[in-house]
Amino acid sequence: MMLKDKGQTPHPFVHEVDLTAAQRVQGLILGVVLFPVRVTLATLFFLLMWPIARLRLAGLSEAERAEPVQGWRRGLFHHIILFLSRAVFVSVGFLWIKVRGRQAGLREAPVLAVAPHSGFLDMLVLCATGLPTVVSRSENSKLPVVGALLEFNQAVLVNRKDPESRKKCVSQIRERVTSDGRWPQMLMFPEGTTTNGRALLKFKPGAFLAGVPVQPVLLHYPSEPDTVRWTWKGLSWLGALWHTTSQIYTSVTVELLPVYTPSQEEKENPDLYAENVQKLMAKALGVPATDYVMEGRFPVKKLGNLSLPLEPPAQETLQLLHKHGLTNARVETVMNDMIDSCHSGQSAMVTADHLTSILGLKDRKTAVKICSLYSKDDTVDMRQVCLSVSAVSGFRSLESLIHTAFTWFDTDQDGFLSADDLSGLMGALVGIPQYDIGEMFSALTTRGRPTEASLQDLLMTHPVYRKVFTEYLRSNGLADGNHNGIPNGKLNCNNGIYNGYGSTNRKSD
């Protein structure tokens, strides 16, 4: 179940194709014929592009490759690749691309900002805009065909796990978009990930860092059923390809909005610039502009600098436990036992096998699934499970939860939280890691020393952070519990296990 609250905007990370019985039969009949033919044709055109794309920079030194390609290399190969690229999309069913509006010249708008980003088929916008340069993950350069096309495009490559690579990427983008026409236009998808198009995600600032004018570009897929979208949950990329190629044709409209020229304030504040362009594009699309982002493995909404999952792991954990016959009373008992265990000094990290035993499950797969909601392997921190589940279920009051969490995450046992301690504590309460806790820690320390009382006050009275409990967790069922949060009177025990959430290095987007 996804997060719900008053005024909740559409969940943009889930997409399913709703087909009638007649559409399913039609899709099956057409798919059996069209899918293999269209995929074969598209593959052939891709293979034709491979050697031609390599020829464009063949024989050039590294220094020459770092400069925009000019002369016959640009004119000859550009038109061939543009033609073959369009042929690929004709092959899969995009028989024509409707363009609405005028594309700005290079000096008018060095950057094209495209939204919403729906899936890999969005790349057809490159055909409609003359093959502008793009930004791509460095690992894509090693893929067959794709690597050659990125080389042809002279794309900016970035290793998202490498801070130095990210800095270099920003520098290259700035250099290109401020080159006064030496480099071609750049095309970016500022949402940074794919959605169902029902809302716009918070724009990343990359396209807006240089403070140059941008041209907003909207992508519309009016065909029914809507088959092109590939999101976090729902239709897979293969499913999207199957359903799209099984249609007689798929419609697309590329809408070019007027150039957006930033104000001086926006030039100095890329986040404000990105937000204003997002709002403009959302208004033109008739959808909400949200503060949702994809952070690591989780779609989240931002509250200050906190990341709150749209689909809380604790909520899905509760559903799984109920599905396997555990009543609310039994779940509460199990959570209290887990809290007692953590207070007693036993290791908080448990395997799926141990979790199966703790929860009294008959099926180990359920425990594995619960582990996967919180971590990348078959282990989980019990503190995270019992705190987050207790928060969304209402087993314990706010004061009780904060007291228990403070006791566990005050790693020095000195009565004060460090920024790393606060990161781990809030990550356990909401169920996902919190990588950027600095703003909240500053708000905490402005109230005096970072004690338990100060944290209680912050989460109960701060205009932003009190919403964690008054709106976010309560909207998922939080109610005051009847427990005092002091299992067996053991207040000063801490198992010393650190779950790694204290890292202040933000994961790359």
Backbone torsions as a table, in degrees:
resi	resn	phi	psi	omega
1	MET	NA	136.8	-179.8
2	MET	-87.5	162.5	177.3
3	LEU	-58.7	137.6	176.6
4	LYS	-134.2	138.6	171.2
5	ASP	-155.0	178.7	-179.0
6	LYS	-62.6	133.1	178.4
7	GLY	72.5	17.1	-178.5
8	GLN	-58.1	128.3	177.7
9	THR	-80.5	162.0	-178.3
10	PRO	-57.6	143.3	177.7
11	HIS	-74.5	114.0	-173.4
12	PRO	-88.6	-1.3	-171.9
13	PHE	-102.8	6.0	-178.5
14	VAL	-127.9	132.8	178.1
15	HIS	-146.1	127.3	173.6
16	GLU	-123.3	149.0	176.6
17	VAL	-92.1	117.1	178.5
18	ASP	-91.3	113.6	-178.0
19	LEU	-118.0	138.5	171.5
20	THR	-75.7	168.4	178.5
21	ALA	-59.5	-40.8	179.7
22	ALA	-64.5	-40.1	179.4
23	GLN	-67.2	-35.7	178.4
24	ARG	-64.7	-44.2	179.5
25	VAL	-64.4	-46.2	179.0
26	GLN	-61.2	-43.7	179.9
27	GLY	-63.5	-37.9	179.5
28	LEU	-66.4	-45.0	-178.7
29	ILE	-65.0	-49.3	-179.4
30	LEU	-67.6	-36.7	-177.5
31	GLY	-63.6	-39.7	180.0
32	VAL	-59.1	-33.9	-179.6
33	VAL	-89.9	-51.1	-169.9
34	LEU	-77.1	-38.3	-175.6
35	PHE	-56.4	-54.3	-178.7
36	PRO	-65.2	-36.6	-179.7
37	VAL	-66.2	-47.7	-176.3
38	ARG	-68.8	-42.0	178.9
39	VAL	-64.8	-38.6	177.9
40	THR	-63.0	-45.9	178.8
41	LEU	-62.4	-46.0	179.6
42	ALA	-60.7	-40.8	178.7
43	THR	-62.8	-42.4	178.7
44	LEU	-61.5	-43.2	178.6
45	PHE	-65.5	-37.9	176.3
46	PHE	-62.0	-44.5	-179.1
47	LEU	-65.5	-32.6	174.7
48	LEU	-65.5	-36.1	-179.3
49	MET	-69.6	-28.3	-172.7
50	TRP	-54.2	-60.7	-178.0
51	PRO	-68.2	-33.2	-178.7
52	ILE	-66.2	-40.8	179.0
53	ALA	-62.9	-38.1	179.4
54	ARG	-67.6	-31.1	-177.2
55	LEU	-65.6	-27.4	-173.3
56	ARG	-58.5	-41.3	-177.9
57	LEU	-107.7	8.3	-177.9
58	ALA	-60.3	134.3	177.2
59	GLY	85.5	-4.2	-179.9
60	LEU	-89.2	146.1	177.5
61	SER	-76.2	169.9	178.6
62	GLU	-60.7	-39.6	179.0
63	ALA	-64.2	-40.5	179.1
64	GLU	-69.8	-33.4	178.1
65	ARG	-69.2	-22.3	179.7
66	ALA	-81.0	-4.4	178.1
67	GLU	-107.7	154.0	179.2
68	PRO	-62.3	131.7	-179.1
69	VAL	-66.5	141.4	-175.8
70	GLN	-132.1	176.0	171.7
71	GLY	67.5	-147.5	-174.5
72	TRP	-63.9	-29.7	179.1
73	ARG	-61.4	-38.8	-179.9
74	ARG	-74.2	-52.2	-173.9
75	GLY	-63.7	-47.8	-175.2
76	LEU	-68.0	-57.0	-173.3
77	PHE	-73.3	-29.7	179.9
78	HIS	-59.1	-47.6	-176.7
79	HIS	-69.2	-34.6	178.9
80	ILE	-67.0	-46.5	-179.2
81	ILE	-67.5	-37.0	177.5
82	LEU	-61.5	-43.6	179.1
83	PHE	-63.5	-46.7	-178.5
84	LEU	-67.9	-34.2	177.7
85	SER	-64.0	-44.1	178.5
86	ARG	-64.0	-35.9	179.1
87	ALA	-63.6	-34.7	177.7
88	VAL	-60.4	-46.3	-176.2
89	PHE	-74.5	-30.5	171.5
90	VAL	-62.5	-39.7	-178.2
91	SER	-59.9	-38.2	-176.1
92	VAL	-90.4	2.9	171.6
93	GLY	120.1	-4.7	176.9
94	PHE	-87.6	81.5	-171.7
95	LEU	-69.0	-27.1	174.1
96	TRP	-149.8	154.8	177.2
97	ILE	-117.3	115.8	178.9
98	LYS	-83.3	126.2	179.6
99	VAL	-111.7	126.6	179.3
100	ARG	-117.7	127.1	-177.9
101	GLY	98.1	179.5	-177.6
102	ARG	-115.0	133.1	176.3
103	GLN	-75.9	129.4	-179.6
104	ALA	-69.6	152.9	175.4
105	GLY	-71.2	166.4	-176.6
106	LEU	-57.4	-43.5	-178.1
107	ARG	-77.8	-22.9	176.2
108	GLU	-70.8	-43.7	-176.4
109	ALA	-148.7	97.8	179.7
110	PRO	-66.7	-15.7	-175.1
111	VAL	-124.7	134.7	170.5
112	LEU	-106.7	120.0	-179.8
113	ALA	-104.9	114.8	-171.3
114	VAL	-108.0	134.4	176.2
115	ALA	-159.4	158.0	-7.1
116	PRO	-75.6	155.1	177.9
117	HIS	-93.4	114.7	-171.1
118	SER	-106.4	-26.3	-177.6
119	GLY	168.0	-172.6	-175.8
120	PHE	-66.1	-22.9	179.7
121	LEU	-72.8	-11.1	175.5
122	ASP	-61.5	-17.7	-178.3
123	MET	-61.5	-12.9	177.2
124	LEU	-63.2	-19.2	177.9
125	VAL	-62.6	-24.9	177.3
126	LEU	-63.4	-36.4	179.4
127	CYS	-66.6	-39.5	-176.8
128	ALA	-75.0	-16.9	-176.0
129	THR	-115.9	11.7	173.3
130	GLY	83.2	26.9	177.5
131	LEU	59.1	56.5	173.2
132	PRO	-64.9	164.3	178.7
133	THR	-76.1	157.6	-175.0
134	VAL	-131.0	173.4	171.6
135	VAL	-112.0	134.9	-177.0
136	SER	-144.4	158.5	175.1
137	ARG	-64.9	141.4	-176.7
138	SER	-63.7	-30.6	-179.0
139	GLU	-66.5	-22.4	178.4
140	ASN	-67.4	-22.0	-178.6
141	SER	-68.5	-15.0	-179.4
142	LYS	-92.3	-5.1	-178.7
143	LEU	-79.2	142.5	175.3
144	PRO	-58.1	143.2	178.5
145	VAL	67.3	-55.9	-178.6
146	VAL	-59.8	-43.0	178.3
147	GLY	-60.2	-40.9	178.8
148	ALA	-65.0	-40.3	-179.4
149	LEU	-68.8	-35.3	176.3
150	LEU	-67.7	-37.4	175.4
151	GLU	-64.1	-43.9	177.7
152	PHE	-59.0	-42.7	-177.3
153	ASN	-73.0	-13.7	-172.1
154	GLN	53.5	45.8	-177.3
155	ALA	-66.3	152.4	172.1
156	VAL	-82.8	120.8	-176.9
157	LEU	-103.5	140.2	-178.5
158	VAL	-138.9	134.8	170.5
159	ASN	-93.1	106.9	-171.4
160	ARG	-67.7	-15.8	179.3
161	LYS	-90.3	-7.4	-175.4
162	ASP	-109.9	111.6	-179.1
163	PRO	-57.1	-38.2	179.9
164	GLU	-65.8	-37.9	178.0
165	SER	-64.9	-39.1	179.2
166	ARG	-65.7	-40.2	177.5
167	LYS	-63.4	-42.4	178.9
168	LYS	-63.3	-39.0	178.8
169	CYS	-60.8	-47.1	178.7
170	VAL	-60.3	-42.4	179.5
171	SER	-62.3	-43.6	179.9
172	GLN	-64.9	-40.5	178.2
173	ILE	-61.9	-46.1	178.7
174	ARG	-58.4	-45.6	-177.9
175	GLU	-61.2	-43.0	-175.0
176	ARG	-71.7	-45.5	-174.2
177	VAL	-77.9	-11.0	176.0
178	THR	-110.2	20.7	-174.8
179	SER	-86.0	5.7	178.3
180	ASP	57.0	42.1	172.6
181	GLY	95.1	-2.9	178.5
182	ARG	-66.6	-41.6	178.8
183	TRP	-97.7	151.4	176.8
184	PRO	-66.1	171.4	173.8
185	GLN	-59.5	152.2	175.3
186	MET	-108.5	140.7	177.2
187	LEU	-115.3	129.1	-179.4
188	MET	-135.5	150.7	172.6
189	PHE	-104.6	94.7	-171.0
190	PRO	-67.5	-13.4	175.1
191	GLU	-69.2	-29.9	174.9
192	GLY	83.1	-9.2	177.2
193	THR	-157.2	173.8	-174.3
194	THR	-94.8	150.0	-178.3
195	THR	-139.4	179.5	176.8
196	ASN	-88.0	1.7	175.8
197	GLY	81.3	2.9	-177.8
198	ARG	-84.5	-8.8	177.2
199	ALA	-159.1	154.4	175.9
200	LEU	-95.9	132.1	175.5
201	LEU	-72.1	164.0	173.8
202	LYS	-59.3	127.3	-178.2
203	PHE	-74.1	136.2	171.8
204	LYS	-75.2	150.5	-170.9
205	PRO	-81.2	-4.1	-172.8
206	GLY	-52.3	-43.1	-177.5
207	ALA	-72.9	-10.3	-171.4
208	PHE	-117.6	-0.2	-174.9
209	LEU	-63.7	-35.6	-175.8
210	ALA	-79.0	-11.7	178.4
211	GLY	71.0	23.5	179.3
212	VAL	-95.0	160.6	177.7
213	PRO	-61.1	145.5	176.8
214	VAL	-124.7	152.7	172.4
215	GLN	-108.1	114.4	176.4
216	PRO	-69.1	136.3	-179.5
217	VAL	-127.4	125.0	-179.7
218	LEU	-103.0	140.1	175.3
219	LEU	-109.5	124.2	178.0
220	HIS	-117.2	131.9	173.0
221	TYR	-119.1	88.6	-173.4
222	PRO	-78.4	-10.2	-175.8
223	SER	-64.5	146.5	172.3
224	GLU	-120.8	132.7	0.2
225	PRO	-72.5	158.9	-179.3
226	ASP	-83.7	103.2	-170.1
227	THR	-110.8	-5.5	-168.4
228	VAL	-88.0	-11.1	-168.5
229	ARG	-88.1	134.6	-178.9
230	TRP	-126.3	108.9	-170.4
231	THR	-120.9	-178.1	-178.0
232	TRP	-55.6	-44.3	175.7
233	LYS	-128.5	149.3	177.3
234	GLY	112.5	-134.2	-174.8
235	LEU	-62.0	131.3	177.4
236	SER	-80.8	170.7	179.0
237	TRP	-64.1	-37.3	179.5
238	LEU	-68.8	-38.3	176.6
239	GLY	-63.8	-41.2	178.1
240	ALA	-62.5	-41.6	179.4
241	LEU	-66.0	-43.4	179.6
242	TRP	-60.6	-52.7	-176.7
243	HIS	-64.6	-36.9	-179.0
244	THR	-69.7	-45.1	-179.6
245	THR	-72.5	-15.0	178.6
246	SER	-85.2	-5.2	174.2
247	GLN	-86.3	152.5	176.8
248	ILE	-61.4	-42.0	172.5
249	TYR	-157.1	161.8	177.0
250	THR	-124.7	131.2	-178.3
251	SER	-90.3	147.1	174.5
252	VAL	-148.3	141.6	175.6
253	THR	-125.4	128.3	174.9
254	VAL	-102.0	114.5	-177.7
255	GLU	-107.1	118.9	-179.1
256	LEU	-97.4	111.9	179.6
257	LEU	-82.9	165.2	176.5
258	PRO	-59.7	151.5	180.0
259	VAL	-60.6	137.9	177.0
260	TYR	-103.0	115.6	178.7
261	THR	-100.2	122.6	-174.2
262	PRO	-72.7	149.6	171.7
263	SER	-76.7	172.7	178.6
264	GLN	-63.0	-38.5	178.5
265	GLU	-63.0	-40.0	179.7
266	GLU	-69.9	-35.6	176.9
267	LYS	-62.1	-35.7	-178.4
268	GLU	-83.8	-14.7	-178.1
269	ASN	-133.1	87.5	-177.6
270	PRO	-57.7	-32.0	178.9
271	ASP	-64.9	-40.8	177.1
272	LEU	-65.9	-42.3	178.1
273	TYR	-58.6	-48.6	179.9
274	ALA	-62.2	-41.4	-179.1
275	GLU	-63.8	-41.8	-178.3
276	ASN	-68.9	-38.3	176.8
277	VAL	-67.9	-39.1	176.7
278	GLN	-58.4	-45.9	-179.1
279	LYS	-63.8	-40.0	179.0
280	LEU	-62.7	-45.6	-178.6
281	MET	-68.6	-37.9	178.4
282	ALA	-63.5	-40.6	178.6
283	LYS	-63.3	-42.4	179.3
284	ALA	-65.2	-32.7	179.2
285	LEU	-82.3	-20.1	-176.1
286	GLY	75.8	32.3	179.1
287	VAL	-127.9	163.6	179.0
288	PRO	-71.1	147.2	168.1
289	ALA	-95.5	117.7	-172.9
290	THR	-112.0	171.3	172.3
291	ASP	-103.1	23.7	178.2
292	TYR	-76.3	143.3	174.5
293	VAL	-143.4	163.3	171.1
294	MET	-99.6	117.5	-176.0
295	GLU	-120.4	107.5	-174.1
296	GLY	64.4	-122.3	-179.7
297	ARG	-93.8	-0.1	-168.6
298	PHE	-119.9	132.9	167.7
299	PRO	-78.4	129.5	-174.0
300	VAL	-134.9	161.8	166.8
301	LYS	-110.5	148.8	-177.2
302	LYS	-95.3	135.9	172.7
303	LEU	-129.0	102.4	-167.6
304	GLY	61.7	-125.6	175.5
305	ASN	-104.5	11.3	175.2
306	LEU	-83.4	149.2	176.8
307	SER	-111.4	115.4	-177.4
308	LEU	-109.1	119.6	-175.7
309	PRO	-64.2	136.8	176.1
310	LEU	-67.7	-29.8	175.9
311	GLU	-122.0	88.2	-173.9
312	PRO	-56.9	129.4	177.1
313	PRO	-55.4	-34.8	-179.1
314	ALA	-64.4	-36.9	-179.8
315	GLN	-65.8	-42.2	178.1
316	GLU	-69.1	-34.1	176.0
317	THR	-60.8	-45.3	177.6
318	LEU	-59.7	-42.9	179.5
319	GLN	-61.7	-42.5	179.3
320	LEU	-63.7	-41.4	-179.5
321	LEU	-66.9	-41.1	177.8
322	HIS	-64.9	-38.9	179.7
323	LYS	-60.7	-31.1	-178.4
324	HIS	-96.9	22.1	168.2
325	GLY	90.8	3.5	179.5
326	LEU	-82.0	123.6	177.1
327	THR	-76.5	168.3	177.1
328	ASN	-58.9	-40.5	179.7
329	ALA	-63.0	-40.5	180.0
330	ARG	-68.9	-41.0	178.1
331	VAL	-62.2	-41.0	179.2
332	GLU	-62.3	-42.5	178.7
333	THR	-61.7	-43.5	-179.1
334	VAL	-64.8	-41.8	179.2
335	MET	-62.9	-41.9	178.3
336	ASN	-64.0	-38.4	176.7
337	ASP	-63.7	-39.6	178.8
338	MET	-66.1	-39.6	177.8
339	ILE	-64.0	-44.1	177.2
340	ASP	-58.8	-41.8	-178.7
341	SER	-62.7	-43.1	179.0
342	CYS	-65.6	-38.7	178.9
343	HIS	-68.4	-26.8	-175.0
344	SER	-77.2	-6.7	178.0
345	GLY	99.2	-0.4	177.0
346	GLN	-71.4	157.2	-179.1
347	SER	-60.6	134.1	180.0
348	ALA	-80.7	-21.0	-179.6
349	MET	-83.4	124.1	-179.1
350	VAL	-129.4	154.1	176.8
351	THR	-86.2	170.2	177.4
352	ALA	-61.6	-36.9	179.1
353	ASP	-63.5	-44.2	179.1
354	HIS	-66.0	-39.8	179.9
355	LEU	-65.0	-37.1	176.2
356	THR	-57.1	-43.0	179.8
357	SER	-69.4	-44.1	-178.4
358	ILE	-60.9	-42.9	-177.0
359	LEU	-82.9	-9.3	-179.2
360	GLY	69.6	36.6	-177.5
361	LEU	-89.2	148.9	175.4
362	LYS	-89.4	-22.5	-173.4
363	ASP	-113.6	114.3	179.4
364	ARG	-62.7	-28.4	-177.9
365	LYS	-59.3	-33.1	178.6
366	THR	-65.7	-41.8	177.8
367	ALA	-65.0	-39.5	176.9
368	VAL	-61.9	-41.4	179.1
369	LYS	-63.5	-42.3	178.8
370	ILE	-63.1	-42.3	177.1
371	CYS	-59.0	-41.5	-176.7
372	SER	-66.7	-23.2	178.1
373	LEU	-70.1	-26.6	-174.6
374	TYR	-109.4	-23.6	-175.4
375	SER	-146.3	177.1	-176.9
376	LYS	-93.6	-2.0	-179.3
377	ASP	-134.8	-168.3	-175.4
378	ASP	-90.4	34.9	172.9
379	THR	-129.4	158.9	-179.9
380	VAL	-152.6	151.8	175.8
381	ASP	-86.1	116.1	-178.3
382	MET	-58.9	-31.7	179.7
383	ARG	-60.9	-39.4	-179.6
384	GLN	-66.4	-43.1	-179.2
385	VAL	-64.8	-52.7	-173.1
386	CYS	-70.8	-34.5	177.8
387	LEU	-69.1	-47.3	-176.7
388	SER	-68.8	-40.1	178.7
389	VAL	-66.6	-41.8	178.2
390	SER	-63.5	-34.3	-179.6
391	ALA	-66.7	-47.7	-175.7
392	VAL	-79.9	-18.8	-176.7
393	SER	-93.3	-18.6	-179.3
394	GLY	83.9	19.0	-179.7
395	PHE	-69.9	-25.2	-176.8
396	ARG	-136.5	152.1	179.7
397	SER	-75.3	167.3	177.2
398	LEU	-57.4	-46.8	-178.1
399	GLU	-61.9	-40.5	180.0
400	SER	-64.8	-44.9	-179.5
401	LEU	-62.3	-46.0	-178.4
402	ILE	-65.0	-39.8	179.2
403	HIS	-61.8	-47.6	-179.4
404	THR	-62.6	-45.9	-178.8
405	ALA	-63.8	-42.2	-179.1
406	PHE	-62.1	-42.9	-179.9
407	THR	-59.2	-40.9	-178.1
408	TRP	-74.7	-39.9	-170.1
409	PHE	-98.4	-0.6	169.5
410	ASP	-78.7	82.0	-168.4
411	THR	-63.7	-29.1	179.7
412	ASP	-87.0	-7.2	-178.4
413	GLN	54.0	38.3	-179.8
414	ASP	-109.4	5.5	178.6
415	GLY	85.2	6.3	-179.6
416	PHE	-131.6	144.5	177.8
417	LEU	-94.9	138.6	167.1
418	SER	-89.4	173.1	177.0
419	ALA	-61.8	-38.8	178.1
420	ASP	-65.2	-39.9	177.3
421	ASP	-60.4	-45.6	-179.1
422	LEU	-63.9	-37.1	177.9
423	SER	-61.3	-46.7	178.6
424	GLY	-65.4	-40.9	-178.8
425	LEU	-63.1	-49.6	-178.4
426	MET	-69.5	-33.2	176.0
427	GLY	-62.4	-38.7	178.7
428	ALA	-70.4	-38.4	-178.3
429	LEU	-66.2	-43.0	-176.3
430	VAL	-94.7	-13.1	171.7
431	GLY	99.6	-4.1	177.2
432	ILE	-137.6	157.5	-178.8
433	PRO	-58.9	146.6	175.3
434	GLN	-116.8	106.2	-172.8
435	TYR	-90.7	-18.0	-174.5
436	ASP	-129.2	85.3	-172.0
437	ILE	-104.8	1.4	-171.6
438	GLY	-57.8	-43.8	-177.6
439	GLU	-63.9	-42.5	179.6
440	MET	-68.7	-38.1	179.2
441	PHE	-65.0	-37.9	176.4
442	SER	-62.9	-43.0	178.3
443	ALA	-62.7	-34.9	178.8
444	LEU	-68.5	-45.6	-175.6
445	THR	-73.7	-19.8	175.8
446	THR	-70.5	-14.1	178.3
447	ARG	-93.2	9.7	-177.6
448	GLY	115.4	-156.9	179.7
449	ARG	-69.9	147.0	-174.9
450	PRO	-76.7	69.9	-179.2
451	THR	-92.7	175.7	176.3
452	GLU	-62.6	-40.3	179.6
453	ALA	-63.3	-40.3	178.6
454	SER	-64.4	-39.9	178.8
455	LEU	-66.5	-42.3	176.3
456	GLN	-56.9	-46.2	-178.5
457	ASP	-63.6	-42.3	-179.5
458	LEU	-61.1	-47.4	-175.3
459	LEU	-77.7	-9.7	178.9
460	MET	-105.2	-22.1	-173.3
461	THR	-126.4	-19.5	-177.7
462	HIS	-64.9	134.3	-175.1
463	PRO	-60.0	-25.6	179.5
464	VAL	-98.9	-55.8	-168.9
465	TYR	-74.5	-19.0	174.9
466	ARG	-66.0	-19.9	-179.7
467	LYS	-69.1	-17.1	175.4
468	VAL	-56.0	-42.1	-178.8
469	PHE	-96.3	-42.0	-174.2
470	THR	-72.1	-26.4	-177.9
471	GLU	-120.7	-53.2	-171.9
472	TYR	-68.5	-59.7	-176.6
473	LEU	-72.0	-36.2	179.2
474	ARG	-66.9	-31.1	178.4
475	SER	-67.8	-17.0	176.7
476	ASN	-101.7	12.3	171.5
477	GLY	111.2	11.0	-178.9
478	LEU	-67.3	131.3	172.6
479	ALA	-139.3	156.2	-177.9
480	ASP	-62.2	129.3	176.8
481	GLY	-87.5	179.4	-177.6
482	ASN	-111.7	19.3	-175.2
483	HIS	-105.3	155.7	179.8
484	ASN	-94.6	-2.3	176.0
485	GLY	71.3	17.1	-179.2
486	ILE	-122.8	74.9	-177.6
487	PRO	-60.8	125.3	175.7
488	ASN	54.8	19.0	178.2
489	GLY	70.1	12.7	-175.1
490	LYS	-90.9	94.6	-173.9
491	LEU	-95.0	-27.5	-168.7
492	ASN	-109.3	22.6	179.9
493	CYS	-96.9	139.6	174.7
494	ASN	-147.1	130.1	-173.4
495	ASN	-79.8	-6.0	176.1
496	GLY	73.7	1.5	179.2
497	ILE	-77.1	128.6	179.7
498	TYR	-110.6	128.0	-169.3
499	ASN	-91.3	4.5	174.3
500	GLY	87.7	-1.0	-177.6
501	TYR	-79.3	-8.4	-176.7
502	GLY	-74.4	-8.7	-179.2
503	SER	-59.5	130.9	-179.8
504	THR	-94.9	4.2	175.5
505	ASN	-83.2	117.1	-178.8
506	ARG	-70.5	138.6	174.1
507	LYS	-66.8	147.9	177.2
508	SER	-68.1	150.7	-178.4
509	ASP	-82.6	NA	NA
